[in-house]
Structures are given as C-alpha cells and as structure tokens.
Amino acid sequence: MVLGLRGSNDFNVLSPAAAKDWLAAVEAGDPPPVDHKRLDTFLGLYRKVKSDRMLHFVNSKQFHPGKTHDRSMAMLNGLRNEFTHFLPKQWSLEVSGLPAICGDCLGLIEFLGWDSGNVIWIDGDVEVRARRALAEASRQILSAHTQSEA
C-alpha cells in the first residue's frame, strides 16, 4: 500500500498528524521535521488506496474492494494488532476464515502491484518472480479455502 500510494513524495503515506506537520514546514520554507515522520496506520493506508490519493499518473486507478475486502482488512488488522501488541493471555484463534482473508489480501496485492498503474517494475526478473510468488500463494490459498469449505 505504501508503494502504491507514495507517488513523488511521502505525504500520502504519512499519518494525518505527520503529514500536517510536514506540509506546514514545506509551506513555511522550513526544513521538514525529522523526528515526526510516521506512517499512517494499516487501515488508514487501506482507506487511502480506495481514494483519489492513488491517482498519481494518467493510468493510475484506485482500489475498488469486493464485498468482503473491507471486512478482511479489518480482521487482518485486528489479528496483526493482537500479535504485535501481545499481552499475556490465553487465546484461541479460529483458522477456518483465514484462507478467505488471505485471498482478499492477495487480491489487493495484485491490484497494487500490477493494476493500479502506480508501481513501476524496473527489474523484469523481479517482476516475474513476484508474479510467480503471488500466483503460487493464490493457488495455495484457494486450495486451503476449498478444503475448509468441504
């Protein structure tokens, strides 16, 4: 999401407070605040990839989520936060929904990497490897999703 949003500067990927401070410094002709360059939250970045902030180039597109993407991103963010900000506790995780969440995430990755028009692949070999890795991950997720539904 950061790469798809970045454009020619960092404003689109910064938290709202950091972007405001940076913009104020730039407009005042002051040096940017080095200590206040913070990425937006996961869900903040996700909101931005669905907005006009993705429209950097003539062929740029914003992400139009399917009916399950928003829920999947919220679930992924919640799971990520539980693991990242771990507090000692007992926790049971239902894994049957994970293939669908992962499938939605891979769909977003595919859009950002190839369909958004915002990612420029300089090294063709890296692009081919990335496409293959995404296709293999999608194949495995589809297989897991099909097995969990059976």
Beta strands, then each sheet from edge to edge (+ up, - down):
end
